[in-house]
Amino acid sequence: MQPSRSQSFTQQVRNYIIAFYQTQRNAFVLIITLLISLYILTVPDQAADMINAVIDDGVFHSLFQYIVLSTFVWSWVVYGSTRMILHISPVGLRINNECNLLLRWLPKVGGVIPALILAYAFWQPDHWQPYLLLLEGGLMLVLFLWVEQHVSVFILPEHWRFPDRYTSFKQDIRMLWRHPLGRLVVSAGLLLTVFLIALLSLPVEWGIAKRLRPTAIIIFGITMYTFWGSLVVYFNDYRYRPLVLLVFFYLIVISAFNDNTTVRQAIDSSVPPISQRPTVEAHFAQWVAARRQEEGDTIPLVLVAAEGGGIRALNWTAETLIRLDSIIPGFSRHVYALSGVSGGGVGTVFYTAFLRDVAETERTGRFEQFRKVIRDDYLSAVSSALLFPESIQRLVPVPLPALERAKWLEDSWSGSYGDNLGLRTLDSSLTQLYQTYNGYNYNLPSLLLNGTLAESGQKIITSNLQLDPRYFKNVVSTLDVIGTDVPLKTAASLSSRFPIVTNGGLIQKDTILGNGREKHYGGHVVDGGYFDNSGVETCIQLINNLVPSIRRLDTVERVVIIPYILFIQNSNTIGRLPQKRSILQEVQVPLLAFFNAWDNGSTTRDNMFNSFMDRFTNPKTNYLTLRLAYNDKYPLGWFMSDSVARSIGQQAKDSISLKNKELVKLKSAFRRMRVIRVTQ
C-alpha cells in the first residue's frame, strides 16, 4: 500500500504543477507585475529611503494612509484582473480537482500579495507599519471570501463552463461585457485610469504628486499597468491573435515619430544671443580685474568638480559649498567655475542661483531656506509623469512635449526654489543668470554642466562660456548645437538625465545639404556620468585653457594666480574585494559592471588626478578632495528622507571644518593672499 500512496502523492503534485501552468499561462502578466513591484519597492536604495521617510512620519500621517489606500486599490485590481483572465472564457483548461482548487484560490491569494509586498518593504519589527499592512492583507482575504459568498457579481460557480475552442475577437468582447464580473472589472479599470491620469497630469505647481509622495504614486502606477496588461492578455490568442506581440511592435514603430524630448529653449527677446557669451580668455581677464587690488597681488582661483549621484550628490555638493562659504571668508567670490555632473550639477546650479539672488551679508541667515530647496521631494513629480502622462505619449504617434517627464522634474526644481526663496531664477535663461544692470556679473562662478551625447558617446557641456575646442577637444557645446540659450533648469537637467528615471534630451541642428534636403544633426543628451562622473576632467581642460593667461599675468603684470581644484565626492571609496554574484549572472553581471564602474570610476580618476597635479608646477595647482562618508542608505534618486538629509548636513558641519588640515591651509592661503569679503 505504501508504494500506492507514494504514487498517488506524486501524481497529485504533478497535477498541481500542470494545473498551475495551465492557469498561470494566461495570467503570467500578473506574476510579472508582482515580481517587478517586489523589486521596485524593496531592492533600490531609493525605495528603502522612501519607506523610511513614511516610517519616520508615523502611522497616523497621511503618507502612510495613502499607501494603505493605494495598496487596497492594487489588491482589488489584482483580484479582479485574475478572475477576469481565469474565469471568463479561457480555453484549454483541463478541469480536475487541482485545477478547480487553483481557479478558486489564485485570485484571492494574488489579491493579498500586494499587502505582503508592502509589509516586507516596511519590515522593521519595532514599528507598527508592517503589522498594519499584514493586517490589511488578512482583512483583504476575509473581504474576498465574503463578497464571493454574499455579492452576486462575485459569487463563484459550482462548476466551471469554458468554451472548448478558440473564439473571435468580437466574441471575446461580447462575452467579457456580458459577464457581470467582466463588465465590473473593465468599467472600474477604465474609470480608475481616467481618474489617475487626470489627477496626476495636473501642473506640477499644484503639488498633487508631492502630497501623495513617490511610494503611493508608484503603487497607483503599478495598479493601472496591472489592469491594462491583464486586458491585453485577456484578448491575446497566441495562435490566431498575438495581441501582446502586436502591441509591442506598435510601440516600437510609433517611437520613431513620437519623440517628445526636444529640450526647452530660451527664445524670449530679453535673452542675449549666445554669440555674446564671453570666451574663457576674455572672461578670465575680467574676473581677475574684478579681484585685483594692487601690483604683486596673489589671487586664489578655485575650480570645483561636483561628482554625480542623484539627490545624494545634490545635497552633499550644496552643503559642502555653503559650509565652505561660512568658514572661509571670500571663498565663493574666488570660485571661478563649477563643473557639475548629474545631481552634483543640479547642486551647482542651485548654489550659483543662491549666490546671485542673496547678498553675501544675508546668506547665513537664509541657509535654512536654501536647505529646504536641496532637500525637497523631486521624485514624486517625475514618477507621476513617467507613469501617467507619458503613458499617453507612448500610445500617441505624434510628440506631445508637455508630457515629457524631464520637464516635470525641471518644473519641480524651479517651483521649489521659487516657493522657498521667493524667486523664479531657474525659469530664466542660463546666460541671464550673469546679466546685471551694470553689465556682466563676474562675482558668480561660471557653470560647466557635463552631459553625454548618447549617439556618439562624446562629452557635451552646457555653459555660459564659449569653450575653445583647442582645449576642450572632442567636446560638444549644447548651446552651439541648438543655436540658442536654454532655461537654467533645463541646463541643470541636461547633466542629470539618469537612466530610466529621466529620458535623454533631444538637441539638434538643422542643416541644408547641397541637394536642398534638410538633415538633422545632433542627438540625445543623457547623464554626464556615462562619460565621467567626477567632473574633474573638465576642470583640467579648463585649467589648461587658463594656463597661458595665468603665465602672462605672472610674467607681465606681476599677478600670481594660485589654482585649486576642489573635488566634491559622494561615491563609494571602499576598495575591499566584494562578494561574488551568481544568480542570473547573464543579466545581473553586465548591469553590476556598468553601474559599479560608473560609481568607482570617480575614485580612480580622483587618485590619478591627485597624483598628476603634483607634477603640474607652472602654475602650481593644488588638489583637494572633500569626501562624503559613504553610506549605502543614502539614495541615488530624487527623494531624500529628512533623517538622511540631516545626516549629510551634520557630516558637512563636522568634516568640513577647520579641523581638516587641508582646509586650514586653504583658509590661511586666502588670508595670506589678502582676500577680503566683498559685498555684491
Secondary structure, DSSP 8 states (H G I E B T S, - for coil): -HHHHHHHHHHHHHHHHHHHHHHHHHSHHHHHHHHHHHHHHHSSHHHHHHHHHHHHH-TTSHHHHHHHHHHHHHHHHHHHHHHHHHHSS--S----HHHHHHHHHHHHHHHHHHHHHHHHHT--TTSSHHHHHHHHHHHHHHHHHHHHHH-GGG---SS----SS---HHHHHHHHHHSHHHHHHHHHHHHHHHHHHHHTTS-GGG-HHHHHHHHHHHHHHHHHHHHHHHHHHHH-BTTTB-HHHHHHHHHHHHTTT----B---B--TTS--GGGS-BHHHHHHHHHHTT--STT-EEEEEEEEE---HHHHHHHHHHHHHHHHHHSTTTGGGEEEEEEEHHHHHHHHHHHHHHHHS-GGGHHHHHHHHHHHHTS--HHHHHHHHHTHHHHHTT-SS--GGG-HHHHHHHHHHHHHHHHHS--GGGSBTGGGGEETTEE-TTS-EEEEEEEETTTTEEEEEESSB--TTTSTTEEEHHHHHSSB-BHHHHHHTT---TTTS--EEEEEEEE-TTS-EEEEEEEEEEGGGT-SS-HHHHHHHHHHHHHHHHHHHHHS--EEEEEEEEEE-S----S------TTHHHHHHHHHHHHHHHHHHHHHHHHHHHHHTT-BTTB-EEEEEE----TTS-SSS---HHHHHHHHHHHHHHSSTTSHHHHHHHHHHHHTT------
